[in-house]
Amino acid sequence: MKIEITSKIIEITPAIRERIESRFDKLERLQVPLITPHVIVSKERLMFIVEATAGIPNGKLFAQAEHEDLYAAITELGQKLERQINRHTEKPIARRSAAAGKEVPLPDEADA
C-alpha cells in the first residue's frame, strides 16, 4: 500500500516511514481496504502530533494523536484507527440485533 506521509517541521527518516507503514499493515489485516491513506506529522513545542486520514468503502477515517515521543504517537494513532475500523465493520451487526430485540415482546407486556 502506498501511504502519503507529509511533514513540514521534521524530516521523515526511513525508520519513521517504516513504523507508520507497519501500523497501516496491521490495519490491512482487518480486511477493510484503505483508500489513499495520508499521514501528517508535526511538532508543537514538546509534543509530536500525528494525523491520519483514509477512505474506506462507505466512509472516511480520521484520527489524531499527541505524545512527547513520536513513535508512541504513531502507535496511539494506529490504535485509534483500528477502533474506528472495528466500529465500522461491526455497526451493521449491532443494528440488526437491536432491531430484532425490539420486535420481541417482553413477557410482562404479553400477560397484561
C-alpha positions in Angstrom: 0.0 0.0 0.0 1.2 3.5 -0.8 1.0 5.8 2.2 1.5 9.5 1.7 3.5 10.9 4.6 3.9 14.7 5.0 5.8 16.8 7.4 6.8 20.4 7.4 9.0 20.5 10.5 10.8 17.3 10.8 12.5 15.1 8.2 10.7 11.7 7.6 13.5 9.2 8.2 13.3 5.6 6.9 12.7 4.4 10.5 9.7 6.7 10.9 8.3 5.7 7.5 8.8 2.0 8.4 7.0 2.5 11.7 4.0 4.2 10.0 3.8 1.6 7.3 3.9 -1.3 9.8 1.0 0.2 11.7 -1.0 0.5 8.5 -0.1 -3.1 7.6 -1.8 -4.1 10.9 -4.9 -2.2 9.8 -4.9 -4.0 6.5 -5.3 -7.3 8.3 -8.8 -6.3 9.4 -10.0 -6.9 5.8 -11.1 -3.3 5.1 -9.4 -1.7 2.1 -7.9 1.7 2.9 -8.2 4.2 0.1 -5.4 6.8 -0.2 -4.1 7.0 3.3 -2.4 10.2 4.2 -0.4 10.9 7.4 0.7 14.3 8.6 3.5 14.6 11.2 4.0 17.9 13.0 5.6 19.2 16.2 4.3 21.9 18.5 6.5 22.8 21.4 7.4 19.5 23.0 4.6 17.4 21.6 4.5 15.4 18.3 1.2 15.5 16.6 0.3 12.8 14.1 -2.8 13.0 12.0 -4.1 10.4 9.5 -7.0 10.3 7.0 -8.0 7.3 4.9 -11.0 6.5 2.9 -12.9 3.2 3.4 -15.9 1.9 1.5 -18.9 3.9 2.6 -17.0 6.2 4.9 -13.8 8.0 5.9 -11.5 7.6 8.8 -9.7 10.4 10.7 -7.5 10.2 13.8 -5.1 12.4 15.6 -2.7 11.6 18.4 -0.3 13.7 20.5 2.6 12.5 22.6 6.1 13.5 23.6 7.6 10.5 21.8 6.9 10.3 18.0 6.8 6.5 18.0 4.3 6.4 20.9 2.1 8.9 19.0 2.2 6.7 15.9 1.2 3.7 17.9 -1.7 5.6 19.5 -2.8 6.8 16.1 -2.8 3.2 14.8 -4.9 2.1 17.8 -7.5 4.9 17.2 -7.8 3.9 13.5 -8.2 0.3 14.5 -11.0 1.1 16.8 -12.8 3.1 14.1 -12.4 0.3 11.6 -13.8 -2.2 14.1 -16.7 0.1 14.9 -17.4 0.5 11.2 -17.4 -3.2 10.4 -19.5 -4.2 13.5 -22.1 -1.5 13.0 -24.4 -3.4 10.7 -24.4 -6.4 13.0 -25.2 -4.2 16.0 -28.1 -2.6 14.2 -29.7 -5.9 13.2 -29.5 -7.3 16.7 -31.0 -4.1 18.2 -33.9 -4.2 15.6 -34.5 -7.9 16.4 -34.7 -7.2 20.1 -37.4 -4.5 19.7 -39.7 -6.9 17.8 -39.8 -9.5 20.5 -42.5 -8.6 23.1 -41.5 -8.7 26.8 -43.1 -11.3 29.0 -44.8 -8.6 31.2 -46.5 -7.0 28.2 -47.9 -10.3 26.8 -49.6 -11.0 30.2 -51.2 -7.5 30.5 
